[in-house]
């Protein structure tokens, strides 16, 4: 482990910037100035290496809503478009006061249909990846802090489509693993 990582491991978590707070998260990951950090973060979550790595992103408007004036409106935490035309919605949730899975699907659907214009074909829509960073436990079925979801056929397990992908990062489990020294930042880019 290099010296920077040793120092990081010795720092109490309370002394580090609390990225679970919307404002701090958006300041670090949602600004043009810190674009390189955001790219590293997204590549780590998506486990992208070599040729399929995200090389560049652009930030898009975070307003999301329905087609009609009376439809539910929402403000996304972070919406980026990759150089491969993938849309990524990154949400940070501090408390479990919402139905997080349904909320994530709702936001995903809004981002997916957002670019649709009259006479545009469905094939022209781009994949959307939803990334949810949670400051609470959501899935009791697993001890993993990072889980990934797609749509698969029930019996033969082949993927239906590549346009839909969901990630959930449960910070309570990540911090538990960090404190129990189950994570090695030199081997795990996301933990780093």
C-alpha positions in Angstrom: 0.0 0.0 0.0 1.5 3.3 -1.0 2.1 6.1 1.6 -1.0 8.2 0.5 -3.3 5.2 1.1 -1.7 4.5 4.5 -2.4 8.1 5.6 -5.9 7.9 4.3 -6.6 4.6 6.2 -5.4 6.3 9.5 -7.7 9.4 9.1 -11.0 9.1 11.0 -13.9 9.2 8.6 -15.3 12.2 10.5 -12.3 14.3 9.3 -13.0 13.6 5.7 -15.6 15.6 3.6 -19.0 14.2 4.1 -19.9 13.3 0.5 -23.3 11.9 1.6 -24.6 15.5 1.8 -26.1 16.6 -1.5 -24.2 19.9 -1.6 -20.7 18.4 -1.0 -21.5 15.5 -3.4 -22.6 17.9 -6.2 -19.6 20.3 -5.6 -17.1 17.4 -6.0 -18.7 15.3 -8.7 -21.0 17.8 -10.5 -18.7 20.5 -11.6 -16.8 20.9 -14.9 -13.7 21.8 -12.8 -13.7 18.3 -11.2 -14.7 16.4 -14.3 -11.7 14.0 -14.1 -12.7 12.9 -10.6 -16.2 12.2 -11.8 -14.9 10.1 -14.7 -12.7 8.0 -12.3 -15.7 7.6 -10.0 -18.1 6.5 -12.8 -15.5 4.1 -14.3 -14.9 2.6 -10.8 -18.7 2.0 -10.2 -19.1 0.5 -13.7 -15.9 -1.5 -13.4 -14.8 -0.2 -16.8 -11.2 -0.8 -17.9 -9.2 -0.3 -21.0 -11.2 0.2 -24.2 -14.6 0.6 -22.6 -13.6 3.3 -20.1 -15.4 6.6 -20.1 -13.1 9.1 -21.6 -15.2 12.3 -21.4 -18.5 13.5 -20.0 -20.7 16.5 -20.3 -23.1 17.7 -17.6 -26.8 18.0 -18.6 -29.7 19.8 -17.0 -30.9 18.1 -13.8 -34.6 19.0 -14.3 -36.7 16.0 -14.9 -40.4 15.9 -15.4 -43.3 14.5 -17.3 -44.7 15.3 -20.7 -47.5 17.4 -19.3 -47.5 20.5 -17.1 -49.3 18.6 -14.2 -46.9 15.7 -14.3 -44.6 15.2 -11.3 -41.4 17.2 -11.5 -38.1 16.3 -10.0 -34.5 17.6 -9.8 -31.8 15.0 -10.3 -28.6 15.3 -8.3 -26.2 14.7 -11.2 -26.9 13.9 -14.9 -24.0 13.3 -17.2 -23.7 12.1 -20.8 -20.6 10.0 -21.7 -18.6 10.1 -24.8 -20.4 6.9 -25.8 -23.8 8.7 -25.6 -24.8 6.9 -22.4 -26.8 8.9 -19.9 -26.1 8.5 -16.2 -28.2 9.7 -13.4 -26.4 9.8 -10.1 -28.5 10.2 -7.0 -27.4 10.7 -3.4 -30.0 9.9 -0.7 -29.3 10.7 2.9 -32.4 9.1 4.5 -34.7 6.2 3.6 -37.9 8.2 3.4 -38.7 7.3 -0.2 -39.4 4.0 -1.9 -35.9 4.1 -3.3 -36.2 1.3 -5.9 -39.4 2.7 -7.5 -38.0 6.2 -7.2 -34.8 5.1 -9.1 -36.9 3.5 -11.8 -39.1 6.6 -12.1 -36.0 8.8 -12.5 -34.5 6.3 -15.0 -37.7 6.4 -17.1 -37.7 10.2 -17.2 -34.1 10.4 -18.3 -34.6 7.6 -20.9 -37.5 9.3 -22.6 -36.2 12.9 -22.3 -34.5 13.1 -25.7 -37.5 11.7 -27.6 -38.7 14.1 -30.3 -41.6 13.8 -32.8 -40.8 11.3 -35.6 -37.8 10.0 -33.7 -37.3 6.2 -33.7 -37.0 4.3 -30.5 -33.7 3.0 -31.7 -32.3 6.5 -31.4 -32.7 6.5 -27.6 -29.6 6.0 -25.6 -28.8 3.7 -22.7 -29.4 5.2 -19.2 -27.5 4.1 -16.1 -29.0 4.9 -12.7 -26.4 5.2 -9.9 -27.8 5.5 -6.4 -25.5 6.3 -3.5 -27.4 5.6 -0.2 -26.6 6.6 3.3 -28.7 3.7 4.6 -29.1 0.0 4.1 -31.5 -1.1 1.4 -30.9 -4.7 0.6 -30.9 -7.2 3.5 -30.4 -10.0 1.0 -26.7 -9.1 0.6 -23.7 -7.9 2.6 -22.2 -6.3 -0.6 -22.1 -2.5 -0.5 -22.3 -2.2 -4.3 -25.0 -4.1 -6.2 -25.9 -3.9 -10.0 -29.1 -4.8 -11.7 -30.3 -5.4 -15.3 -33.3 -7.1 -16.9 -32.7 -10.8 -17.5 -34.9 -13.7 -18.9 -36.1 -15.6 -15.8 -35.0 -19.1 -16.7 -32.1 -18.8 -19.1 -30.7 -15.6 -17.6 -29.8 -13.8 -20.9 -30.0 -10.0 -20.8 -33.1 -8.4 -22.4 -31.5 -5.1 -23.2 -28.4 -3.0 -22.6 -30.3 0.3 -22.3 -31.2 -0.2 -18.6 -28.7 -0.6 -15.7 -29.1 0.2 -12.0 -26.4 0.5 -9.3 -27.0 0.9 -5.6 -24.1 1.8 -3.3 -25.0 1.4 0.4 -22.6 3.7 2.4 -23.4 2.0 5.7 -22.0 -1.3 4.4 -19.0 0.4 2.7 -18.1 2.2 6.0 -18.6 -1.1 7.9 -16.2 -2.9 5.5 -13.7 0.0 5.7 -13.7 0.0 9.5 -13.3 -3.8 9.5 -10.5 -3.5 7.0 -12.2 -5.7 4.5 -11.5 -3.1 1.8 -8.1 -2.5 0.3 -8.1 0.9 -1.5 -5.0 -0.1 -3.5 -7.0 -3.1 -5.0 -10.4 -1.5 -5.2 -10.7 1.7 -7.2 -14.3 2.4 -5.9 -13.2 2.1 -2.3 -10.3 4.4 -3.0 
